[in-house]
């Protein structure tokens, strides 16, 4: 039964199937027992955040699906390679476990958010302002989950279950709901984010939903759907009124010491000793890298293409977090990772963007991970303006804000003879600024370069590869779920 219940709106789904059938699970979340005050409702909402957060090895799964088939990153070695090789090689079978686990993960988060929304409908012991804020946060988390599903698969089913539905009715919804149309999907997600933005304030923790994160996610949703006017306007609201600023030291921005910044708009917290940790860096260390005794180096290796590394200006500050050579503990000799002595590309540069945590516990690091930060929104507005008007002074000024921090030469409107030239430059700038942040796949797709560049790398990419196949397990469960074309 559990395979069908990813769509339901009860937090109990996060437990085992046997636990789900025990009566005490229902009474545990009975509003008359548990939800007597704001603290009780907030605990339920916190559970929804826990379901939605992309952290630990779930963040690696997300990274694998958003980076490893791009022109930036690939992977070799370890037990991971067997699982990710089909992703890298564009051999995407609907039965691949990554697709089903990603699908289930985001629908679990949707279920948790919907549970909060259903519970608060029946509450009369909290003031309206508190209930509206809780609803806004839950709707943000729901939209966040649908946003990620859309980036993976295109439109998926929009699951709604009536309050008080029986288990049979809940199961039927999961087995019968068809995919939404693109128009329905866009309307649904944008409505949730607009509601959140209108009913939350700026400020507070960047790991919780607020007005800025709702508008920033809405900006990204508009941008990926090529709704340029809406993307430009929403980005401007974030830039002008959110109070966000670019962190002055890019090389520290992703280190534990840089977490107290006002550039991260929405982030996933990580803290060693909790169930929210960052496990990226053990995948980035090259073999026999001189690590500290409290660090760990995996056999699974995330590698950066030489061709991408060499697009950076040699003075670009951002390039400093890409390791192109090192001295292994076994040889004591300088070992290249970019090109060998015959100038052959090694495609083995390592991204140390998430600077190793001095207080790591083996594989577990405490680096927070941004999902959206100000630099992304600045470049998003520049991109939207270019699509609307071609190269303009405002668009170039926005790009130069990013380049100024990177200590690279600024650009001029006259440097670009057409919208197309600036479009290509913005894509390159996004690569330099946002590498290793699980954004490259969606950027390449939006710029119609994903398939083209994969073919250039010798991969058998085809036009339908701009979305992943829906998991076969879900199609088997739901006869109304239509597979993406080409699979």
C-alpha positions as CSV (number, residue, x, y, z in Angstrom):
1,X,0.0,0.0,0.0
2,X,2.8,2.4,0.8
3,X,3.8,2.7,-2.9
4,X,0.4,4.4,-3.6
5,X,0.3,6.6,-0.5
6,X,3.0,9.1,-1.5
7,X,0.2,11.4,-2.6
8,X,-1.8,11.5,0.6
9,X,-2.0,14.4,3.0
10,X,-1.1,12.7,6.2
11,X,2.3,13.2,7.8
12,X,2.1,9.5,9.0
13,X,3.2,8.6,5.5
14,X,6.7,9.4,6.6
15,X,6.6,6.3,8.9
16,X,6.5,2.6,7.9
17,X,3.3,1.1,6.4
18,X,2.8,-0.9,9.6
19,X,3.1,2.2,11.7
20,X,0.6,3.9,9.4
21,X,-2.1,1.3,10.2
22,X,-1.8,1.7,13.9
23,X,-4.5,3.8,15.4
24,X,-2.3,5.9,17.6
25,X,-0.7,7.6,14.6
26,X,-4.0,9.3,13.9
27,X,-4.6,10.4,17.5
28,X,-1.1,11.7,17.7
29,X,-2.0,14.5,15.2
30,X,-5.6,14.9,16.4
31,X,-6.1,18.7,16.5
32,X,-8.0,18.3,19.8
33,X,-4.9,16.7,21.4
34,X,-1.8,18.0,19.7
35,X,-2.7,21.3,18.1
36,X,-3.8,23.3,21.1
37,X,-1.6,26.3,20.4
38,X,0.8,27.9,17.9
39,X,3.7,25.8,19.1
40,X,1.8,22.6,18.2
41,X,0.9,23.8,14.7
42,X,4.4,25.0,14.2
43,X,5.7,21.5,15.1
44,X,3.5,20.1,12.4
45,X,4.8,22.7,10.0
46,X,8.4,21.9,11.0
47,X,7.7,18.4,9.9
48,X,6.7,19.7,6.5
49,X,10.0,21.6,6.3
50,X,11.8,18.4,7.2
51,X,10.1,16.5,4.4
52,X,10.9,19.3,1.8
53,X,14.5,20.0,2.7
54,X,17.1,18.8,0.3
55,X,20.0,17.7,2.5
56,X,22.3,14.8,3.4
57,X,22.4,12.1,0.6
58,X,19.1,13.4,-0.7
59,X,21.1,16.5,-1.8
60,X,23.6,14.3,-3.6
61,X,20.7,12.6,-5.4
62,X,19.4,16.0,-6.5
63,X,22.9,17.0,-7.5
64,X,23.3,13.9,-9.6
65,X,20.1,14.6,-11.5
66,X,20.9,18.3,-12.0
67,X,24.6,18.4,-12.6
68,X,26.1,15.1,-13.8
69,X,24.7,15.2,-17.3
70,X,25.7,18.8,-18.0
71,X,28.8,20.5,-19.4
72,X,30.2,21.2,-15.9
73,X,30.3,18.0,-13.9
74,X,30.5,14.2,-14.2
75,X,31.4,11.3,-11.9
76,X,33.6,8.2,-11.7
77,X,34.4,5.5,-9.2
78,X,32.8,4.0,-6.1
79,X,29.5,2.3,-5.8
80,X,27.8,5.5,-6.9
81,X,29.1,5.2,-10.5
82,X,27.0,2.2,-11.3
83,X,23.9,4.1,-10.3
84,X,24.7,7.4,-12.0
85,X,26.3,6.2,-15.2
86,X,22.9,5.9,-17.0
87,X,22.3,9.6,-16.0
88,X,25.6,10.7,-17.4
89,X,25.3,8.7,-20.6
90,X,21.7,9.7,-21.3
91,X,20.5,6.1,-21.0
92,X,17.3,7.0,-19.0
93,X,15.1,4.1,-18.3
94,X,11.9,4.9,-16.5
95,X,12.7,2.1,-14.0
96,X,15.9,3.9,-12.8
97,X,15.6,4.3,-9.0
98,X,16.7,7.9,-9.0
99,X,13.5,8.9,-10.8
100,X,11.2,7.1,-8.5
101,X,12.9,8.2,-5.3
102,X,12.9,11.9,-6.4
103,X,9.3,11.7,-7.4
104,X,8.3,10.1,-4.1
105,X,10.4,12.5,-2.1
106,X,8.8,15.6,-3.4
107,X,5.3,14.1,-3.1
108,X,6.0,13.2,0.5
109,X,6.7,16.9,1.1
110,X,3.5,17.9,-0.8
111,X,1.6,15.4,1.5
112,X,3.1,17.0,4.6
113,X,2.3,20.5,3.4
114,X,-1.2,19.5,2.5
115,X,-1.6,17.9,5.9
116,X,-0.8,21.3,7.6
117,X,-3.3,23.0,5.3
118,X,-6.1,20.6,6.1
119,X,-5.5,20.7,9.8
120,X,-5.6,24.5,10.1
121,X,-8.9,24.6,8.3
122,X,-10.6,23.0,11.3
123,X,-8.8,25.1,14.0
124,X,-10.6,28.0,15.8
125,X,-8.2,28.5,18.7
126,X,-5.6,30.5,16.8
127,X,-5.9,34.1,15.5
128,X,-6.4,34.8,11.8
129,X,-2.9,36.3,11.4
130,X,-1.2,33.2,12.7
131,X,-3.3,30.9,10.6
132,X,-2.6,32.9,7.5
133,X,1.1,32.9,8.1
134,X,1.1,29.1,8.6
135,X,-0.9,28.6,5.5
136,X,1.5,30.8,3.5
137,X,4.5,28.8,4.6
138,X,2.8,25.5,3.9
139,X,1.8,26.7,0.4
140,X,5.4,27.8,-0.2
141,X,6.7,24.3,0.6
142,X,4.0,22.8,-1.6
143,X,5.0,25.1,-4.5
144,X,8.7,24.4,-3.8
145,X,8.1,20.7,-4.2
146,X,6.0,21.0,-7.4
147,X,8.7,23.4,-8.8
148,X,11.3,20.7,-8.4
149,X,9.0,18.0,-9.9
150,X,8.4,20.3,-12.9
151,X,12.1,20.7,-13.4
152,X,12.6,17.0,-13.4
153,X,9.5,15.7,-15.3
154,X,7.4,18.5,-16.6
155,X,3.8,18.8,-15.2
156,X,2.9,16.0,-12.8
157,X,-0.4,15.3,-11.0
158,X,-1.7,18.1,-8.8
159,X,-2.9,16.0,-5.8
160,X,-5.8,17.3,-3.7
161,X,-7.6,15.1,-1.1
162,X,-10.7,16.3,0.6
163,X,-10.5,16.7,4.4
164,X,-11.8,13.6,6.2
165,X,-11.2,11.3,3.3
166,X,-11.1,7.6,4.1
167,X,-8.0,5.5,3.4
168,X,-9.7,4.0,0.4
169,X,-10.5,7.4,-1.0
170,X,-7.0,8.6,-0.4
171,X,-5.5,5.6,-2.1
172,X,-7.9,6.1,-5.1
173,X,-6.7,9.7,-5.5
174,X,-3.1,8.5,-5.7
175,X,-4.1,5.9,-8.3
176,X,-6.4,8.0,-10.5
177,X,-5.2,11.6,-10.7
178,X,-3.9,12.4,-14.2
179,X,-1.1,14.8,-15.0
180,X,-2.0,18.4,-15.0
181,X,-1.6,20.5,-18.2
182,X,1.2,22.9,-18.4
183,X,-1.2,25.8,-18.0
184,X,-2.9,24.2,-15.0
185,X,0.5,23.5,-13.4
186,X,1.8,27.0,-13.9
187,X,-1.4,28.5,-12.5
188,X,-1.3,26.3,-9.5
189,X,2.3,26.8,-8.5
190,X,2.2,30.6,-9.1
191,X,-0.9,31.0,-7.1
192,X,0.7,29.3,-4.1
193,X,3.8,31.5,-4.4
194,X,1.9,34.7,-4.9
195,X,-0.2,33.9,-1.8
196,X,2.9,33.2,0.2
197,X,4.6,36.4,-1.0
198,X,1.5,38.5,-0.1
199,X,1.1,37.0,3.4
200,X,4.7,36.7,4.6
201,X,7.1,39.4,5.5
202,X,10.7,39.9,4.6
203,X,13.3,38.9,7.1
204,X,13.8,36.0,9.5
205,X,15.7,32.8,8.9
206,X,16.6,32.1,5.2
207,X,15.8,28.4,5.9
208,X,12.2,29.3,6.5
209,X,9.8,30.7,3.9
210,X,9.4,34.5,3.9
211,X,8.3,37.1,1.3
212,X,11.7,37.1,-0.3
213,X,12.0,33.4,-0.8
214,X,8.5,33.2,-2.2
215,X,9.2,35.9,-4.7
216,X,12.6,34.5,-5.6
217,X,11.2,31.1,-6.2
218,X,8.4,32.7,-8.3
219,X,11.1,34.5,-10.3
220,X,12.8,31.2,-11.0
221,X,9.6,29.5,-12.0
222,X,8.7,32.4,-14.4
223,X,12.2,32.3,-15.8
224,X,12.3,28.6,-16.5
225,X,8.9,28.9,-18.1
226,X,10.2,31.9,-20.2
227,X,7.6,34.3,-18.8
228,X,10.1,37.1,-19.2
229,X,8.0,40.1,-18.1
230,X,6.8,38.4,-14.9
231,X,10.4,37.1,-14.2
232,X,11.8,40.6,-14.6
233,X,9.2,42.3,-12.4
234,X,9.4,39.8,-9.6
235,X,13.2,39.8,-9.6
236,X,13.2,43.5,-9.3
237,X,10.9,43.3,-6.2
238,X,13.4,41.0,-4.5
239,X,16.4,43.1,-5.5
240,X,14.9,46.4,-4.5
241,X,12.9,45.5,-1.3
242,X,14.3,42.2,0.1
243,X,17.2,43.7,1.9
244,X,19.6,41.1,0.4
245,X,23.2,42.0,-0.4
246,X,26.0,40.2,-2.2
247,X,28.5,38.7,0.3
248,X,31.8,40.5,-0.1
249,X,34.0,37.3,-0.2
250,X,32.9,34.7,-2.7
251,X,35.5,32.2,-1.6
252,X,34.0,32.2,2.0
253,X,30.4,32.4,1.0
254,X,29.9,28.6,0.9
255,X,32.2,27.9,3.9
256,X,30.8,27.4,7.4
257,X,32.3,30.7,8.4
258,X,30.4,32.5,5.7
259,X,26.9,31.2,6.6
260,X,26.0,34.4,8.4
261,X,25.3,36.2,5.2
262,X,22.5,38.1,3.7
263,X,22.9,36.8,0.2
264,X,21.2,33.4,0.7
265,X,17.5,33.9,0.0
266,X,16.4,30.3,0.7
267,X,18.9,27.8,2.0
268,X,19.1,24.3,3.6
269,X,20.8,24.4,7.0
270,X,23.4,21.8,7.9
271,X,24.9,21.1,11.3
272,X,27.2,18.3,12.2
273,X,25.5,16.0,14.7
274,X,22.0,16.4,13.3
275,X,20.1,14.7,10.4
276,X,20.7,17.8,8.2
277,X,24.3,17.6,7.0
278,X,26.3,18.4,3.8
279,X,28.0,15.4,2.3
280,X,29.2,17.0,-0.9
281,X,32.9,17.5,-0.2
282,X,33.9,13.8,0.3
283,X,32.9,13.3,-3.3
284,X,35.1,16.2,-4.4
285,X,38.4,15.2,-2.8
286,X,40.8,13.6,-5.4
287,X,42.5,10.3,-4.6
288,X,44.9,10.6,-1.7
289,X,44.2,14.2,-1.1
290,X,45.8,15.4,2.1
291,X,42.7,15.5,4.2
292,X,42.4,16.2,8.0
293,X,41.9,13.2,10.3
294,X,38.2,14.1,10.9
295,X,37.4,14.2,7.1
296,X,36.5,11.4,4.7
297,X,37.4,10.9,1.1
298,X,35.0,8.8,-1.0
299,X,35.8,6.5,-3.9
300,X,32.9,8.2,-5.8
301,X,34.5,11.3,-7.4
302,X,32.7,14.4,-8.7
303,X,34.9,15.7,-11.5
304,X,34.7,19.0,-13.4
305,X,35.4,19.2,-17.2
306,X,38.6,20.9,-18.2
307,X,36.7,22.7,-21.0
308,X,34.4,24.3,-18.4
309,X,37.3,25.2,-16.1
310,X,39.2,26.9,-18.9
311,X,36.3,29.2,-19.7
312,X,37.1,31.2,-16.5
313,X,39.1,34.4,-16.6
314,X,42.4,33.4,-15.0
315,X,41.9,36.2,-12.4
316,X,38.4,35.2,-11.6
317,X,38.0,34.9,-7.8
318,X,35.4,32.2,-8.4
319,X,38.0,30.0,-10.1
320,X,40.0,29.7,-6.9
321,X,37.5,27.2,-5.6
322,X,38.3,24.9,-8.5
323,X,41.3,22.7,-7.8
324,X,43.4,22.1,-10.9
325,X,46.4,20.4,-9.2
326,X,47.4,19.0,-5.9
327,X,50.1,16.9,-4.1
328,X,48.9,13.4,-3.2
329,X,50.0,12.0,0.1
330,X,51.3,8.9,-1.7
331,X,53.7,10.5,-4.2
332,X,54.5,13.9,-2.8
333,X,54.6,15.2,-6.4
334,X,52.4,17.9,-7.9
335,X,49.6,16.2,-9.9
336,X,47.6,18.0,-12.6
337,X,43.8,17.6,-12.8
338,X,43.2,19.9,-15.8
339,X,45.7,18.8,-18.4
340,X,48.5,16.3,-18.4
341,X,52.1,16.9,-19.6
342,X,51.0,16.3,-23.2
343,X,48.2,18.9,-22.8
344,X,45.5,16.3,-22.9
345,X,42.3,17.3,-21.1
346,X,42.0,15.2,-17.9
347,X,38.4,16.4,-17.0
348,X,39.4,15.9,-13.4
349,X,39.2,19.4,-11.9
350,X,37.6,19.4,-8.5
351,X,35.1,21.9,-7.2
352,X,35.8,22.8,-3.6
353,X,33.0,25.3,-3.6
354,X,31.6,23.9,-0.3
355,X,34.9,24.5,1.6
356,X,35.7,21.5,3.9
357,X,34.3,22.1,7.3
358,X,37.1,22.2,9.9
359,X,34.8,20.5,12.4
360,X,33.4,17.8,10.0
361,X,32.7,14.4,11.4
362,X,33.9,12.1,8.7
363,X,31.6,12.5,5.7
364,X,29.3,14.9,7.5
365,X,30.0,18.6,7.0
366,X,28.1,21.6,8.3
367,X,28.1,23.8,5.2
368,X,24.6,25.3,4.6
369,X,23.5,24.9,1.0
370,X,21.7,27.8,-0.9
371,X,18.8,26.9,-3.1
372,X,18.4,30.5,-4.2
373,X,20.7,33.4,-3.6
374,X,20.8,37.0,-4.6
375,X,23.4,36.6,-7.4
376,X,21.0,34.1,-9.1
377,X,18.1,36.6,-8.9
378,X,20.3,39.5,-10.2
379,X,21.3,37.4,-13.2
380,X,17.8,36.2,-13.7
381,X,16.6,39.8,-14.1
382,X,19.4,40.5,-16.5
383,X,18.4,37.5,-18.6
384,X,14.7,38.4,-18.6
385,X,15.5,42.0,-19.6
386,X,17.7,40.8,-22.4
387,X,14.9,38.5,-23.7
388,X,12.5,41.5,-23.6
389,X,14.7,44.3,-24.9
390,X,18.0,43.0,-26.0
391,X,21.2,44.4,-24.5
392,X,20.5,47.4,-22.2
393,X,22.4,49.5,-19.8
394,X,20.3,48.2,-16.9
395,X,21.0,44.5,-17.8
396,X,24.7,45.1,-18.2
397,X,24.8,46.9,-14.9
398,X,23.3,43.9,-13.2
399,X,25.8,41.6,-14.8
400,X,28.6,43.8,-13.7
401,X,27.5,43.7,-10.1
402,X,28.3,40.0,-10.2
403,X,31.6,40.5,-12.2
404,X,32.8,43.2,-9.8
405,X,32.8,40.8,-6.9
406,X,34.6,38.2,-9.0
407,X,37.3,40.7,-9.8
408,X,37.0,40.3,-13.5
409,X,36.7,43.0,-16.2
410,X,33.3,44.6,-16.5
411,X,31.4,44.5,-19.8
412,X,29.7,47.2,-21.9
413,X,26.5,47.3,-23.9
414,X,28.6,47.8,-27.0
415,X,30.3,44.4,-26.4
416,X,27.1,42.6,-27.6
417,X,25.8,43.1,-31.1
418,X,22.5,41.2,-30.5
419,X,20.2,39.6,-28.0
420,X,21.6,36.2,-28.9
421,X,25.2,37.2,-28.1
422,X,24.2,38.5,-24.7
423,X,22.1,35.5,-24.0
424,X,25.1,33.2,-24.6
425,X,27.2,35.4,-22.3
426,X,24.6,35.3,-19.5
427,X,24.6,31.5,-19.7
428,X,28.3,31.5,-19.4
429,X,28.2,34.0,-16.5
430,X,25.7,31.8,-14.7
431,X,28.0,28.9,-15.1
432,X,30.9,30.8,-13.6
433,X,28.8,32.2,-10.7
434,X,26.6,29.2,-9.9
435,X,28.6,26.1,-10.7
436,X,28.1,23.1,-8.3
437,X,24.8,24.6,-7.1
438,X,22.5,22.1,-8.9
439,X,21.3,24.7,-11.4
440,X,23.2,23.9,-14.6
441,X,20.7,21.5,-16.1
442,X,17.8,23.8,-15.9
443,X,19.9,26.7,-17.2
444,X,21.0,24.8,-20.2
445,X,17.5,23.6,-20.9
446,X,16.1,27.1,-20.7
447,X,18.8,28.3,-23.2
448,X,18.2,25.3,-25.5
449,X,21.8,24.1,-25.0
450,X,21.3,21.0,-22.9
451,X,20.9,18.5,-25.7
452,X,23.3,20.3,-28.1
453,X,26.2,20.3,-25.6
454,X,25.6,16.7,-24.6
455,X,25.9,15.7,-28.2
456,X,29.1,17.7,-28.4
457,X,30.4,15.5,-25.6
458,X,29.5,12.4,-27.5
459,X,26.4,11.6,-25.6
460,X,23.3,10.1,-27.4
461,X,21.1,13.0,-26.3
462,X,17.8,13.6,-28.1
463,X,15.2,16.4,-27.9
464,X,13.0,14.6,-25.5
465,X,15.8,14.5,-22.9
466,X,14.9,18.0,-21.7
467,X,12.7,16.1,-19.2
468,X,13.2,12.9,-17.4
469,X,10.9,9.9,-17.8
470,X,8.1,9.5,-15.3
471,X,9.0,6.6,-13.0
472,X,7.6,3.3,-14.3
473,X,6.5,2.4,-10.8
474,X,4.2,5.4,-10.7
475,X,2.7,4.7,-14.2
476,X,2.1,1.1,-13.1
477,X,0.2,2.4,-10.0
478,X,-1.8,5.0,-11.9
479,X,-3.2,4.1,-15.3
480,X,-4.1,7.8,-15.9
481,X,-0.5,8.8,-15.7
482,X,0.8,9.4,-19.2
483,X,4.5,8.9,-19.9
484,X,6.7,11.7,-21.3
485,X,7.2,11.4,-25.1
486,X,10.2,9.5,-26.2
487,X,10.3,7.0,-23.3
